[in-house]
């Protein structure tokens, strides 16, 4: 299937990470011009961006718009890795606040910087990678940072309804190079970075009119009916 991404301009925030790098490769396979945003710009065509700093975000987005005149696709995968969060501090307000800022508010800062240009163009695709911890209790830090990301995305989708811009969330369970087919009760299915990238690529395509959805990749939490 031709996803009609040839010569589209895509900004991938966190594009040097485990999932982000796979997204970058997949979008380039579809012919998109991909700009990688990370804390350090160490490759041609990349931009430096600290999602915790609005000025840094605004500067990076302005640079991309100056160089390419538009941002058709925004993909945000940037967030502190889950294994950097202290499980012993899972209910600690300081860690919770920092985690929400690092993931959910980081996404919001970037989206707020990109969406005006997409609205003006009458076309845009925004995809953020969150996680199935949003559906699970037991760790306030990981649950809240993902749930907040999903809620922000839904609000942005509603705000842009009818403008030609879509906003969606991809929620992986465990991400691994070799996903296990078995799904444990109370857990989501496993997926690889490449599988996530395939879904992100479709949601980035003009062929997709899905918006306001939080989509679980692989199996959504086994045994959960409502969340």
Secondary structure, DSSP 8 states (H G I E B T S, - for coil): ---S-TT-EEEEETTTSHHHHHHHHHHHHTT-EEEEEESS--STT-EE--TT-HHHHHHHHHHHHHHHS---EEEE-----GGGS-GGGTT-HHHHHHHHIIIIIHHHHHHHHHHHHHHHHT-EEEEEE--GGGG--S-HHHHHHHHHHHHHHHHHHHHTTTTTEEEEEEE-SSB-SS--S---TTS---B-HHHHHHHHHHHHSTT----S-EEESSS--TT-S--
